[in-house]
């Protein structure tokens, strides 16, 4: 009986964590327009804070800094591809501001 209670509590906690991660991703997504099933999407989401780009857990900025993305529908706003893209953009901004 104790094993069943332990198992149920682990299942419940795992489910609760999964819901919180899914809701965090949903909060990052501002809009998503699917052009055709299996096609590309036009997505708008918050950008990643520059001071967290190098960390293992990047954090999104406020809603005033929006990324307008056109590409694969399964694009992750906190994924490795987006992190690399924003790092490159940050480097370009730095070069433009300080190499004049």
TORPADREN-715052 format. One record per residue: residue number from 1; z negated, y negated, x of N, C-alpha, C in turn. Coordinates in steps of 0.1 Angstrom, whole numbers. Example, Ala and Ser with C-alpha at 12.3 -4.5 7.8 and 13.67 -1.06 7.14 Angstrom:
<atoms>
{1,{-78,57,132},{-78,45,123},{-78,33,132}}
{2,{-71,22,128},{-71,11,137},{-79,0,129}}
</atoms>
This chain:
<atoms>
{1,{0,12,8},{0,0,0},{0,-13,9}}
{2,{-8,-12,19},{-8,-24,28},{5,-26,35}}
{3,{12,-15,38},{25,-16,45},{35,-23,35}}
{4,{34,-20,23},{44,-26,13},{41,-41,12}}
{5,{28,-45,12},{24,-59,11},{29,-66,23}}
{6,{27,-60,35},{32,-66,47},{47,-68,48}}
{7,{54,-58,43},{68,-58,43},{73,-69,33}}
{8,{67,-70,22},{71,-80,12},{68,-94,17}}
{9,{57,-96,24},{54,-109,29},{64,-113,40}}
{10,{69,-104,49},{79,-106,59},{92,-110,52}}
{11,{96,-102,42},{108,-105,35},{108,-119,29}}
{12,{97,-122,22},{96,-135,16},{97,-146,26}}
{13,{89,-145,37},{90,-156,47},{104,-157,54}}
{14,{110,-146,56},{124,-147,61},{133,-154,52}}
{15,{132,-150,39},{140,-157,29},{137,-172,28}}
{16,{125,-176,29},{121,-190,28},{127,-197,40}}
{17,{126,-191,52},{132,-198,64},{147,-199,62}}
{18,{154,-189,57},{168,-190,55},{172,-201,46}}
{19,{164,-203,35},{167,-214,26},{165,-227,32}}
{20,{155,-229,40},{152,-242,47},{163,-245,56}}
{21,{169,-236,64},{180,-238,73},{192,-242,65}}
{22,{195,-235,54},{207,-238,46},{205,-252,40}}
{23,{193,-255,36},{192,-269,30},{193,-280,40}}
{24,{189,-277,53},{191,-287,63},{205,-289,66}}
{25,{213,-278,66},{228,-280,68},{234,-287,56}}
{26,{229,-284,44},{235,-291,32},{232,-306,33}}
{27,{220,-310,38},{217,-324,38},{226,-331,48}}
{28,{230,-324,59},{238,-330,69},{252,-333,63}}
{29,{257,-325,54},{270,-326,48},{270,-337,38}}
{30,{279,-347,39},{280,-357,29},{290,-355,19}}
{31,{302,-350,24},{312,-346,14},{321,-336,21}}
{32,{327,-327,13},{336,-317,18},{347,-315,7}}
{33,{359,-318,11},{371,-316,2},{379,-305,8}}
{34,{380,-294,0},{389,-283,4},{403,-285,-1}}
{35,{412,-286,8},{426,-289,4},{433,-277,-3}}
{36,{430,-265,3},{435,-252,-3},{427,-241,3}}
{37,{425,-230,-5},{417,-219,-1},{423,-213,12}}
{38,{414,-211,22},{419,-206,35},{426,-216,44}}
{39,{425,-229,40},{432,-240,47},{422,-249,54}}
{40,{426,-261,56},{417,-271,62},{409,-278,52}}
{41,{398,-285,57},{390,-293,49},{388,-307,54}}
{42,{386,-316,46},{382,-330,50},{367,-331,47}}
{43,{360,-332,58},{345,-332,57},{339,-345,63}}
{44,{329,-350,57},{321,-361,63},{307,-356,65}}
{45,{301,-359,77},{288,-355,80},{281,-364,89}}
{46,{268,-364,90},{261,-373,100},{263,-368,114}}
{47,{264,-378,123},{266,-375,137},{252,-370,143}}
{48,{253,-365,155},{241,-360,162},{235,-371,171}}
{49,{222,-372,171},{216,-383,179},{219,-380,194}}
{50,{223,-390,201},{227,-389,215},{216,-383,224}}
{51,{204,-387,221},{193,-382,230},{190,-367,228}}
{52,{196,-361,217},{193,-347,215},{206,-338,217}}
{53,{217,-344,222},{229,-337,225},{227,-326,235}}
{54,{219,-328,245},{216,-318,256},{205,-308,252}}
{55,{198,-310,241},{187,-301,238},{192,-288,231}}
{56,{184,-278,230},{187,-266,223},{187,-268,208}}
{57,{181,-278,203},{180,-281,189},{184,-295,186}}
{58,{197,-298,185},{201,-311,183},{197,-316,169}}
{59,{195,-329,167},{190,-335,155},{201,-346,150}}
{60,{203,-346,138},{213,-355,132},{207,-369,131}}
{61,{216,-379,131},{213,-393,129},{211,-396,115}}
{62,{208,-409,112},{207,-413,98},{221,-413,92}}
{63,{222,-415,79},{235,-415,72},{244,-427,75}}
{64,{239,-436,83},{248,-448,86},{258,-445,97}}
{65,{257,-434,104},{266,-430,114},{273,-417,110}}
{66,{285,-418,104},{292,-407,98},{304,-402,106}}
{67,{306,-389,107},{317,-383,114},{327,-379,103}}
{68,{339,-384,104},{350,-381,94},{358,-370,101}}
{69,{357,-357,96},{363,-346,103},{374,-340,94}}
{70,{385,-336,100},{395,-329,93},{398,-316,101}}
{71,{395,-305,96},{397,-292,103},{392,-280,96}}
{72,{388,-270,103},{384,-258,97},{372,-260,87}}
{73,{373,-252,76},{362,-254,66},{349,-249,70}}
{74,{349,-240,80},{336,-234,85},{330,-242,97}}
{75,{335,-254,99},{330,-262,110},{315,-265,108}}
{76,{307,-263,119},{293,-266,118},{289,-279,124}}
{77,{284,-289,117},{280,-302,122},{270,-301,134}}
{78,{263,-290,135},{254,-289,147},{258,-278,156}}
{79,{271,-273,155},{276,-263,163},{280,-268,177}}
{80,{283,-258,186},{286,-261,200},{299,-269,201}}
{81,{309,-267,192},{321,-274,192},{319,-289,189}}
{82,{310,-292,179},{307,-306,176},{299,-312,186}}
{83,{290,-305,193},{282,-311,203},{291,-315,215}}
{84,{300,-307,219},{309,-310,230},{318,-322,226}}
{85,{323,-322,214},{331,-334,209},{323,-347,210}}
{86,{311,-347,206},{303,-359,206},{299,-363,220}}
{87,{297,-353,229},{294,-356,243},{306,-363,249}}
{88,{318,-358,247},{330,-365,252},{331,-379,247}}
{89,{329,-380,234},{330,-394,228},{320,-403,234}}
{90,{308,-399,237},{298,-407,243},{302,-411,257}}
{91,{308,-402,265},{313,-405,278},{324,-415,278}}
{92,{333,-414,268},{344,-424,267},{338,-438,264}}
{93,{328,-439,255},{322,-451,251},{315,-458,263}}
{94,{309,-449,271},{302,-454,283},{312,-460,293}}
{95,{323,-453,295},{333,-457,305},{339,-470,300}}
{96,{342,-471,287},{348,-484,282},{339,-496,283}}
{97,{326,-493,281},{316,-504,282},{313,-509,296}}
{98,{313,-500,305},{308,-503,319},{319,-503,330}}
{99,{331,-500,326},{342,-500,336},{352,-511,334}}
{100,{348,-522,328},{357,-533,325},{359,-542,337}}
</atoms>
